[in-house]
């Protein structure tokens, strides 16, 4: 599930993954963001960078932000 077509497009090309963090054991997680959305770099042993926001439409994608918003 993606917030916008552009992010879905990136995912279909393999630049963005939408998986729970424990499923990314084949690579290195470079951030400690509580999210299921990651930018992926490299093929054999990818590096994953967690996303707080969609780079295209700006929607928040991390549980960290959702939890922050709930507390307001
Ligand atoms: Zn988006």
PDB file of the backbone (N, CA, C, O) and the ligand in Angstrom, with CONECT records:
HET     ZN  A 101       1
ATOM      1  N   UNK A   1       0.829  -1.202   0.000  1.00  0.00           N
ATOM      2  CA  UNK A   1       0.000   0.000   0.000  1.00  0.00           C
ATOM      3  C   UNK A   1       0.865   1.254   0.000  1.00  0.00           C
ATOM      4  O   UNK A   1       1.705   1.438   0.881  1.00  0.00           O
ATOM      5  N   UNK A   2       0.659   2.094  -0.969  1.00  0.00           N
ATOM      6  CA  UNK A   2       1.472   3.299  -1.068  1.00  0.00           C
ATOM      7  C   UNK A   2       0.590   4.527  -1.092  1.00  0.00           C
ATOM      8  O   UNK A   2      -0.544   4.502  -1.572  1.00  0.00           O
ATOM      9  N   UNK A   3       1.148   5.613  -0.555  1.00  0.00           N
ATOM     10  CA  UNK A   3       0.371   6.832  -0.426  1.00  0.00           C
ATOM     11  C   UNK A   3       0.115   7.491  -1.768  1.00  0.00           C
ATOM     12  O   UNK A   3      -0.876   8.205  -1.927  1.00  0.00           O
ATOM     13  N   UNK A   4       1.006   7.261  -2.750  1.00  0.00           N
ATOM     14  CA  UNK A   4       0.825   7.920  -4.040  1.00  0.00           C
ATOM     15  C   UNK A   4       1.451   7.065  -5.141  1.00  0.00           C
ATOM     16  O   UNK A   4       2.231   6.155  -4.860  1.00  0.00           O
ATOM     17  N   UNK A   5       1.111   7.356  -6.373  1.00  0.00           N
ATOM     18  CA  UNK A   5       1.596   6.555  -7.493  1.00  0.00           C
ATOM     19  C   UNK A   5       3.111   6.618  -7.640  1.00  0.00           C
ATOM     20  O   UNK A   5       3.749   5.636  -8.021  1.00  0.00           O
ATOM     21  N   UNK A   6       3.685   7.791  -7.333  1.00  0.00           N
ATOM     22  CA  UNK A   6       5.132   7.928  -7.505  1.00  0.00           C
ATOM     23  C   UNK A   6       5.894   6.985  -6.583  1.00  0.00           C
ATOM     24  O   UNK A   6       6.889   6.382  -6.986  1.00  0.00           O
ATOM     25  N   UNK A   7       5.421   6.858  -5.332  1.00  0.00           N
ATOM     26  CA  UNK A   7       6.098   5.966  -4.404  1.00  0.00           C
ATOM     27  C   UNK A   7       5.886   4.510  -4.837  1.00  0.00           C
ATOM     28  O   UNK A   7       6.808   3.698  -4.749  1.00  0.00           O
ATOM     29  N   UNK A   8       4.696   4.184  -5.296  1.00  0.00           N
ATOM     30  CA  UNK A   8       4.429   2.850  -5.813  1.00  0.00           C
ATOM     31  C   UNK A   8       5.330   2.522  -6.987  1.00  0.00           C
ATOM     32  O   UNK A   8       5.813   1.397  -7.123  1.00  0.00           O
ATOM     33  N   UNK A   9       5.550   3.514  -7.832  1.00  0.00           N
ATOM     34  CA  UNK A   9       6.434   3.347  -8.991  1.00  0.00           C
ATOM     35  C   UNK A   9       7.868   3.051  -8.543  1.00  0.00           C
ATOM     36  O   UNK A   9       8.521   2.164  -9.092  1.00  0.00           O
ATOM     37  N   UNK A  10       8.354   3.795  -7.545  1.00  0.00           N
ATOM     38  CA  UNK A  10       9.693   3.550  -7.019  1.00  0.00           C
ATOM     39  C   UNK A  10       9.796   2.144  -6.439  1.00  0.00           C
ATOM     40  O   UNK A  10      10.822   1.478  -6.573  1.00  0.00           O
ATOM     41  N   UNK A  11       8.717   1.702  -5.793  1.00  0.00           N
ATOM     42  CA  UNK A  11       8.727   0.363  -5.208  1.00  0.00           C
ATOM     43  C   UNK A  11       8.756  -0.696  -6.302  1.00  0.00           C
ATOM     44  O   UNK A  11       9.437  -1.713  -6.168  1.00  0.00           O
ATOM     45  N   UNK A  12       8.020  -0.461  -7.378  1.00  0.00           N
ATOM     46  CA  UNK A  12       7.995  -1.460  -8.439  1.00  0.00           C
ATOM     47  C   UNK A  12       9.351  -1.546  -9.128  1.00  0.00           C
ATOM     48  O   UNK A  12       9.676  -2.568  -9.731  1.00  0.00           O
ATOM     49  N   UNK A  13      10.135  -0.489  -9.044  1.00  0.00           N
ATOM     50  CA  UNK A  13      11.493  -0.530  -9.597  1.00  0.00           C
ATOM     51  C   UNK A  13      12.513  -1.034  -8.599  1.00  0.00           C
ATOM     52  O   UNK A  13      13.678  -1.222  -8.951  1.00  0.00           O
ATOM     53  N   UNK A  14      12.106  -1.254  -7.373  1.00  0.00           N
ATOM     54  CA  UNK A  14      13.021  -1.800  -6.372  1.00  0.00           C
ATOM     55  C   UNK A  14      13.818  -0.751  -5.613  1.00  0.00           C
ATOM     56  O   UNK A  14      14.721  -1.103  -4.854  1.00  0.00           O
ATOM     57  N   UNK A  15      13.508   0.539  -5.799  1.00  0.00           N
ATOM     58  CA  UNK A  15      14.233   1.593  -5.081  1.00  0.00           C
ATOM     59  C   UNK A  15      13.677   1.806  -3.678  1.00  0.00           C
ATOM     60  O   UNK A  15      14.374   2.282  -2.781  1.00  0.00           O
ATOM     61  N   UNK A  16      12.421   1.449  -3.511  1.00  0.00           N
ATOM     62  CA  UNK A  16      11.763   1.605  -2.215  1.00  0.00           C
ATOM     63  C   UNK A  16      11.158   0.260  -1.849  1.00  0.00           C
ATOM     64  O   UNK A  16      10.554  -0.404  -2.692  1.00  0.00           O
ATOM     65  N   UNK A  17      11.318  -0.143  -0.591  1.00  0.00           N
ATOM     66  CA  UNK A  17      10.652  -1.363  -0.146  1.00  0.00           C
ATOM     67  C   UNK A  17       9.669  -1.027   0.967  1.00  0.00           C
ATOM     68  O   UNK A  17       9.896  -0.130   1.779  1.00  0.00           O
ATOM     69  N   UNK A  18       8.582  -1.768   0.977  1.00  0.00           N
ATOM     70  CA  UNK A  18       7.565  -1.618   2.013  1.00  0.00           C
ATOM     71  C   UNK A  18       7.463  -2.960   2.730  1.00  0.00           C
ATOM     72  O   UNK A  18       6.636  -3.803   2.384  1.00  0.00           O
ATOM     73  N   UNK A  19       8.318  -3.142   3.733  1.00  0.00           N
ATOM     74  CA  UNK A  19       8.387  -4.396   4.478  1.00  0.00           C
ATOM     75  C   UNK A  19       8.638  -4.070   5.933  1.00  0.00           C
ATOM     76  O   UNK A  19       9.248  -3.048   6.247  1.00  0.00           O
ATOM     77  N   UNK A  20       8.167  -4.940   6.836  1.00  0.00           N
ATOM     78  CA  UNK A  20       8.556  -4.779   8.237  1.00  0.00           C
ATOM     79  C   UNK A  20      10.076  -4.934   8.367  1.00  0.00           C
ATOM     80  O   UNK A  20      10.696  -5.693   7.621  1.00  0.00           O
ATOM     81  N   UNK A  21      10.653  -4.224   9.299  1.00  0.00           N
ATOM     82  CA  UNK A  21      12.117  -4.143   9.392  1.00  0.00           C
ATOM     83  C   UNK A  21      12.763  -5.521   9.571  1.00  0.00           C
ATOM     84  O   UNK A  21      13.878  -5.743   9.100  1.00  0.00           O
ATOM     85  N   UNK A  22      12.078  -6.442  10.244  1.00  0.00           N
ATOM     86  CA  UNK A  22      12.702  -7.751  10.481  1.00  0.00           C
ATOM     87  C   UNK A  22      12.802  -8.584   9.217  1.00  0.00           C
ATOM     88  O   UNK A  22      13.502  -9.597   9.203  1.00  0.00           O
ATOM     89  N   UNK A  23      12.115  -8.180   8.153  1.00  0.00           N
ATOM     90  CA  UNK A  23      12.211  -8.916   6.888  1.00  0.00           C
ATOM     91  C   UNK A  23      13.395  -8.453   6.041  1.00  0.00           C
ATOM     92  O   UNK A  23      13.661  -9.017   4.979  1.00  0.00           O
ATOM     93  N   UNK A  24      14.104  -7.429   6.510  1.00  0.00           N
ATOM     94  CA  UNK A  24      15.200  -6.872   5.725  1.00  0.00           C
ATOM     95  C   UNK A  24      16.547  -7.392   6.205  1.00  0.00           C
ATOM     96  O   UNK A  24      17.560  -6.699   6.109  1.00  0.00           O
ATOM     97  N   UNK A  25      16.552  -8.609   6.717  1.00  0.00           N
ATOM     98  CA  UNK A  25      17.769  -9.162   7.326  1.00  0.00           C
ATOM     99  C   UNK A  25      18.888  -9.366   6.320  1.00  0.00           C
ATOM    100  O   UNK A  25      20.038  -9.558   6.714  1.00  0.00           O
ATOM    101  N   UNK A  26      18.577  -9.330   5.020  1.00  0.00           N
ATOM    102  CA  UNK A  26      19.620  -9.532   4.012  1.00  0.00           C
ATOM    103  C   UNK A  26      20.490  -8.303   3.824  1.00  0.00           C
ATOM    104  O   UNK A  26      21.524  -8.370   3.158  1.00  0.00           O
ATOM    105  N   UNK A  27      20.082  -7.179   4.403  1.00  0.00           N
ATOM    106  CA  UNK A  27      20.839  -5.952   4.168  1.00  0.00           C
ATOM    107  C   UNK A  27      21.203  -5.248   5.460  1.00  0.00           C
ATOM    108  O   UNK A  27      21.085  -5.805   6.552  1.00  0.00           O
ATOM    109  N   UNK A  28      21.645  -4.018   5.310  1.00  0.00           N
ATOM    110  CA  UNK A  28      22.017  -3.214   6.473  1.00  0.00           C
ATOM    111  C   UNK A  28      21.034  -2.083   6.633  1.00  0.00           C
ATOM    112  O   UNK A  28      20.749  -1.365   5.674  1.00  0.00           O
ATOM    113  N   UNK A  29      20.507  -1.912   7.840  1.00  0.00           N
ATOM    114  CA  UNK A  29      19.596  -0.815   8.106  1.00  0.00           C
ATOM    115  C   UNK A  29      20.436   0.356   8.613  1.00  0.00           C
ATOM    116  O   UNK A  29      21.123   0.233   9.627  1.00  0.00           O
ATOM    117  N   UNK A  30      20.387   1.473   7.921  1.00  0.00           N
ATOM    118  CA  UNK A  30      21.267   2.593   8.264  1.00  0.00           C
ATOM    119  C   UNK A  30      20.617   3.581   9.225  1.00  0.00           C
ATOM    120  O   UNK A  30      21.288   4.473   9.744  1.00  0.00           O
ATOM    121  N   UNK A  31      19.332   3.429   9.463  1.00  0.00           N
ATOM    122  CA  UNK A  31      18.632   4.387  10.318  1.00  0.00           C
ATOM    123  C   UNK A  31      17.894   3.627  11.419  1.00  0.00           C
ATOM    124  O   UNK A  31      17.752   2.407  11.346  1.00  0.00           O
ATOM    125  N   UNK A  32      17.444   4.322  12.401  1.00  0.00           N
ATOM    126  CA  UNK A  32      16.671   3.687  13.466  1.00  0.00           C
ATOM    127  C   UNK A  32      15.261   4.249  13.502  1.00  0.00           C
ATOM    128  O   UNK A  32      14.705   4.508  14.570  1.00  0.00           O
ATOM    129  N   UNK A  33      14.708   4.426  12.353  1.00  0.00           N
ATOM    130  CA  UNK A  33      13.357   4.969  12.243  1.00  0.00           C
ATOM    131  C   UNK A  33      12.360   3.821  12.298  1.00  0.00           C
ATOM    132  O   UNK A  33      12.551   2.795  11.645  1.00  0.00           O
ATOM    133  N   UNK A  34      11.310   3.991  13.067  1.00  0.00           N
ATOM    134  CA  UNK A  34      10.295   2.949  13.199  1.00  0.00           C
ATOM    135  C   UNK A  34       9.301   3.060  12.047  1.00  0.00           C
ATOM    136  O   UNK A  34       8.263   3.712  12.163  1.00  0.00           O
ATOM    137  N   UNK A  35       9.640   2.408  10.932  1.00  0.00           N
ATOM    138  CA  UNK A  35       8.833   2.536   9.721  1.00  0.00           C
ATOM    139  C   UNK A  35       8.881   1.242   8.939  1.00  0.00           C
ATOM    140  O   UNK A  35       9.757   0.409   9.169  1.00  0.00           O
ATOM    141  N   UNK A  36       7.955   1.064   8.022  1.00  0.00           N
ATOM    142  CA  UNK A  36       7.982  -0.076   7.112  1.00  0.00           C
ATOM    143  C   UNK A  36       8.396   0.352   5.706  1.00  0.00           C
ATOM    144  O   UNK A  36       8.352  -0.449   4.772  1.00  0.00           O
ATOM    145  N   UNK A  37       8.799   1.619   5.557  1.00  0.00           N
ATOM    146  CA  UNK A  37       9.178   2.130   4.241  1.00  0.00           C
ATOM    147  C   UNK A  37      10.652   2.481   4.232  1.00  0.00           C
ATOM    148  O   UNK A  37      11.134   3.224   5.087  1.00  0.00           O
ATOM    149  N   UNK A  38      11.364   1.936   3.253  1.00  0.00           N
ATOM    150  CA  UNK A  38      12.812   2.136   3.192  1.00  0.00           C
ATOM    151  C   UNK A  38      13.252   2.423   1.769  1.00  0.00           C
ATOM    152  O   UNK A  38      12.720   1.857   0.814  1.00  0.00           O
ATOM    153  N   UNK A  39      14.234   3.311   1.637  1.00  0.00           N
ATOM    154  CA  UNK A  39      14.966   3.411   0.388  1.00  0.00           C
ATOM    155  C   UNK A  39      15.977   2.288   0.374  1.00  0.00           C
ATOM    156  O   UNK A  39      16.585   1.999   1.405  1.00  0.00           O
ATOM    157  N   UNK A  40      16.175   1.645  -0.765  1.00  0.00           N
ATOM    158  CA  UNK A  40      17.097   0.521  -0.864  1.00  0.00           C
ATOM    159  C   UNK A  40      18.218   0.862  -1.837  1.00  0.00           C
ATOM    160  O   UNK A  40      17.959   1.310  -2.954  1.00  0.00           O
ATOM    161  N   UNK A  41      19.471   0.650  -1.413  1.00  0.00           N
ATOM    162  CA  UNK A  41      20.649   0.880  -2.255  1.00  0.00           C
ATOM    163  C   UNK A  41      21.431  -0.409  -2.394  1.00  0.00           C
ATOM    164  O   UNK A  41      21.684  -1.092  -1.401  1.00  0.00           O
ATOM    165  N   UNK A  42      21.812  -0.746  -3.592  1.00  0.00           N
ATOM    166  CA  UNK A  42      22.687  -1.898  -3.799  1.00  0.00           C
ATOM    167  C   UNK A  42      21.883  -3.169  -4.006  1.00  0.00           C
ATOM    168  O   UNK A  42      20.712  -3.242  -3.635  1.00  0.00           O
ATOM    169  N   UNK A  43      22.519  -4.169  -4.601  1.00  0.00           N
ATOM    170  CA  UNK A  43      21.814  -5.381  -4.983  1.00  0.00           C
ATOM    171  C   UNK A  43      22.070  -6.549  -4.042  1.00  0.00           C
ATOM    172  O   UNK A  43      21.138  -7.066  -3.428  1.00  0.00           O
ATOM    173  N   UNK A  44      23.333  -6.969  -3.925  1.00  0.00           N
ATOM    174  CA  UNK A  44      23.610  -8.202  -3.185  1.00  0.00           C
ATOM    175  C   UNK A  44      23.319  -8.050  -1.702  1.00  0.00           C
ATOM    176  O   UNK A  44      22.652  -8.890  -1.099  1.00  0.00           O
ATOM    177  N   UNK A  45      23.820  -6.986  -1.131  1.00  0.00           N
ATOM    178  CA  UNK A  45      23.586  -6.749   0.292  1.00  0.00           C
ATOM    179  C   UNK A  45      23.145  -5.310   0.434  1.00  0.00           C
ATOM    180  O   UNK A  45      23.955  -4.434   0.736  1.00  0.00           O
ATOM    181  N   UNK A  46      21.874  -5.061   0.220  1.00  0.00           N
ATOM    182  CA  UNK A  46      21.391  -3.684   0.143  1.00  0.00           C
ATOM    183  C   UNK A  46      21.521  -2.931   1.465  1.00  0.00           C
ATOM    184  O   UNK A  46      21.511  -3.523   2.544  1.00  0.00           O
ATOM    185  N   UNK A  47      21.640  -1.640   1.352  1.00  0.00           N
ATOM    186  CA  UNK A  47      21.525  -0.765   2.514  1.00  0.00           C
ATOM    187  C   UNK A  47      20.128  -0.165   2.496  1.00  0.00           C
ATOM    188  O   UNK A  47      19.625   0.220   1.440  1.00  0.00           O
ATOM    189  N   UNK A  48      19.510  -0.087   3.651  1.00  0.00           N
ATOM    190  CA  UNK A  48      18.155   0.440   3.738  1.00  0.00           C
ATOM    191  C   UNK A  48      18.141   1.701   4.582  1.00  0.00           C
ATOM    192  O   UNK A  48      18.725   1.751   5.664  1.00  0.00           O
ATOM    193  N   UNK A  49      17.468   2.710   4.073  1.00  0.00           N
ATOM    194  CA  UNK A  49      17.332   3.965   4.797  1.00  0.00           C
ATOM    195  C   UNK A  49      15.847   4.185   5.070  1.00  0.00           C
ATOM    196  O   UNK A  49      15.054   4.348   4.143  1.00  0.00           O
ATOM    197  N   UNK A  50      15.487   4.187   6.326  1.00  0.00           N
ATOM    198  CA  UNK A  50      14.087   4.351   6.701  1.00  0.00           C
ATOM    199  C   UNK A  50      13.567   5.729   6.337  1.00  0.00           C
ATOM    200  O   UNK A  50      14.307   6.712   6.360  1.00  0.00           O
ATOM    201  N   UNK A  51      12.290   5.790   6.001  1.00  0.00           N
ATOM    202  CA  UNK A  51      11.669   7.049   5.594  1.00  0.00           C
ATOM    203  C   UNK A  51      10.675   7.534   6.646  1.00  0.00           C
ATOM    204  O   UNK A  51       9.797   6.788   7.080  1.00  0.00           O
ATOM    205  N   UNK A  52      10.828   8.788   7.044  1.00  0.00           N
ATOM    206  CA  UNK A  52       9.806   9.423   7.869  1.00  0.00           C
ATOM    207  C   UNK A  52       8.663   9.924   6.993  1.00  0.00           C
ATOM    208  O   UNK A  52       7.489   9.814   7.349  1.00  0.00           O
ATOM    209  N   UNK A  53       9.031  10.473   5.848  1.00  0.00           N
ATOM    210  CA  UNK A  53       8.040  11.082   4.950  1.00  0.00           C
ATOM    211  C   UNK A  53       8.197  10.538   3.546  1.00  0.00           C
ATOM    212  O   UNK A  53       9.300  10.198   3.118  1.00  0.00           O
ATOM    213  N   UNK A  54       7.092  10.460   2.835  1.00  0.00           N
ATOM    214  CA  UNK A  54       7.162  10.176   1.401  1.00  0.00           C
ATOM    215  C   UNK A  54       7.874  11.334   0.713  1.00  0.00           C
ATOM    216  O   UNK A  54       7.495  12.490   0.906  1.00  0.00           O
ATOM    217  N   UNK A  55       8.911  11.041  -0.094  1.00  0.00           N
ATOM    218  CA  UNK A  55       9.629  12.140  -0.764  1.00  0.00           C
ATOM    219  C   UNK A  55       8.798  12.811  -1.857  1.00  0.00           C
ATOM    220  O   UNK A  55       9.182  13.865  -2.364  1.00  0.00           O
ATOM    221  N   UNK A  56       7.683  12.223  -2.218  1.00  0.00           N
ATOM    222  CA  UNK A  56       6.880  12.767  -3.332  1.00  0.00           C
ATOM    223  C   UNK A  56       5.689  13.581  -2.838  1.00  0.00           C
ATOM    224  O   UNK A  56       5.511  14.734  -3.231  1.00  0.00           O
ATOM    225  N   UNK A  57       4.871  12.972  -1.972  1.00  0.00           N
ATOM    226  CA  UNK A  57       3.662  13.692  -1.565  1.00  0.00           C
ATOM    227  C   UNK A  57       3.759  14.225  -0.140  1.00  0.00           C
ATOM    228  O   UNK A  57       2.905  15.004   0.283  1.00  0.00           O
ATOM    229  N   UNK A  58       4.799  13.811   0.616  1.00  0.00           N
ATOM    230  CA  UNK A  58       5.009  14.388   1.933  1.00  0.00           C
ATOM    231  C   UNK A  58       4.211  13.737   3.053  1.00  0.00           C
ATOM    232  O   UNK A  58       4.281  14.178   4.200  1.00  0.00           O
ATOM    233  N   UNK A  59       3.460  12.703   2.735  1.00  0.00           N
ATOM    234  CA  UNK A  59       2.708  12.021   3.793  1.00  0.00           C
ATOM    235  C   UNK A  59       3.662  11.358   4.772  1.00  0.00           C
ATOM    236  O   UNK A  59       4.724  10.873   4.383  1.00  0.00           O
ATOM    237  N   UNK A  60       3.279  11.339   6.054  1.00  0.00           N
ATOM    238  CA  UNK A  60       4.170  10.682   7.009  1.00  0.00           C
ATOM    239  C   UNK A  60       4.038   9.171   6.884  1.00  0.00           C
ATOM    240  O   UNK A  60       2.940   8.631   6.756  1.00  0.00           O
ATOM    241  N   UNK A  61       5.197   8.501   6.925  1.00  0.00           N
ATOM    242  CA  UNK A  61       5.245   7.060   6.677  1.00  0.00           C
ATOM    243  C   UNK A  61       5.753   6.265   7.865  1.00  0.00           C
ATOM    244  O   UNK A  61       5.743   5.035   7.821  1.00  0.00           O
ATOM    245  N   UNK A  62       6.196   6.925   8.923  1.00  0.00           N
ATOM    246  CA  UNK A  62       6.801   6.181  10.028  1.00  0.00           C
ATOM    247  C   UNK A  62       5.854   6.122  11.220  1.00  0.00           C
ATOM    248  O   UNK A  62       5.087   7.049  11.480  1.00  0.00           O
ATOM    249  N   UNK A  63       5.932   5.003  11.934  1.00  0.00           N
ATOM    250  CA  UNK A  63       5.123   4.882  13.156  1.00  0.00           C
ATOM    251  C   UNK A  63       5.533   5.935  14.177  1.00  0.00           C
ATOM    252  O   UNK A  63       4.713   6.430  14.950  1.00  0.00           O
ATOM    253  N   UNK A  64       6.826   6.266  14.160  1.00  0.00           N
ATOM    254  CA  UNK A  64       7.321   7.285  15.078  1.00  0.00           C
ATOM    255  C   UNK A  64       6.529   8.592  14.914  1.00  0.00           C
ATOM    256  O   UNK A  64       6.100   9.195  15.898  1.00  0.00           O
ATOM    257  N   UNK A  65       6.345   9.010  13.675  1.00  0.00           N
ATOM    258  CA  UNK A  65       5.592  10.247  13.431  1.00  0.00           C
ATOM    259  C   UNK A  65       4.121  10.077  13.752  1.00  0.00           C
ATOM    260  O   UNK A  65       3.491  10.976  14.308  1.00  0.00           O
ATOM    261  N   UNK A  66       3.563   8.897  13.395  1.00  0.00           N
ATOM    262  CA  UNK A  66       2.154   8.687  13.682  1.00  0.00           C
ATOM    263  C   UNK A  66       1.923   8.751  15.189  1.00  0.00           C
ATOM    264  O   UNK A  66       0.946   9.343  15.647  1.00  0.00           O
ATOM    265  N   UNK A  67       2.818   8.142  15.954  1.00  0.00           N
ATOM    266  CA  UNK A  67       2.672   8.168  17.411  1.00  0.00           C
ATOM    267  C   UNK A  67       2.794   9.590  17.943  1.00  0.00           C
ATOM    268  O   UNK A  67       2.056   9.990  18.844  1.00  0.00           O
ATOM    269  N   UNK A  68       3.735  10.355  17.378  1.00  0.00           N
ATOM    270  CA  UNK A  68       3.894  11.747  17.797  1.00  0.00           C
ATOM    271  C   UNK A  68       2.609  12.521  17.527  1.00  0.00           C
ATOM    272  O   UNK A  68       2.151  13.306  18.357  1.00  0.00           O
ATOM    273  N   UNK A  69       2.034  12.279  16.335  1.00  0.00           N
ATOM    274  CA  UNK A  69       0.825  13.026  15.977  1.00  0.00           C
ATOM    275  C   UNK A  69      -0.341  12.668  16.884  1.00  0.00           C
ATOM    276  O   UNK A  69      -1.178  13.513  17.203  1.00  0.00           O
ATOM    277  N   UNK A  70      -0.387  11.410  17.295  1.00  0.00           N
ATOM    278  CA  UNK A  70      -1.468  10.974  18.180  1.00  0.00           C
ATOM    279  C   UNK A  70      -1.435  11.709  19.516  1.00  0.00           C
ATOM    280  O   UNK A  70      -2.469  11.992  20.120  1.00  0.00           O
ATOM    281  N   UNK A  71      -0.207  12.010  19.961  1.00  0.00           N
ATOM    282  CA  UNK A  71      -0.073  12.599  21.292  1.00  0.00           C
ATOM    283  C   UNK A  71      -0.484  14.060  21.326  1.00  0.00           C
ATOM    284  O   UNK A  71      -0.748  14.608  22.396  1.00  0.00           O
ATOM    285  N   UNK A  72      -0.540  14.701  20.151  1.00  0.00           N
ATOM    286  CA  UNK A  72      -0.887  16.119  20.119  1.00  0.00           C
ATOM    287  C   UNK A  72      -2.310  16.374  20.601  1.00  0.00           C
ATOM    288  O   UNK A  72      -2.754  17.522  20.633  1.00  0.00           O
TER     289      UNK A  72
HETATM  290 ZN    ZN A 101       3.493   9.608  -1.382  1.00  0.00          ZN
END
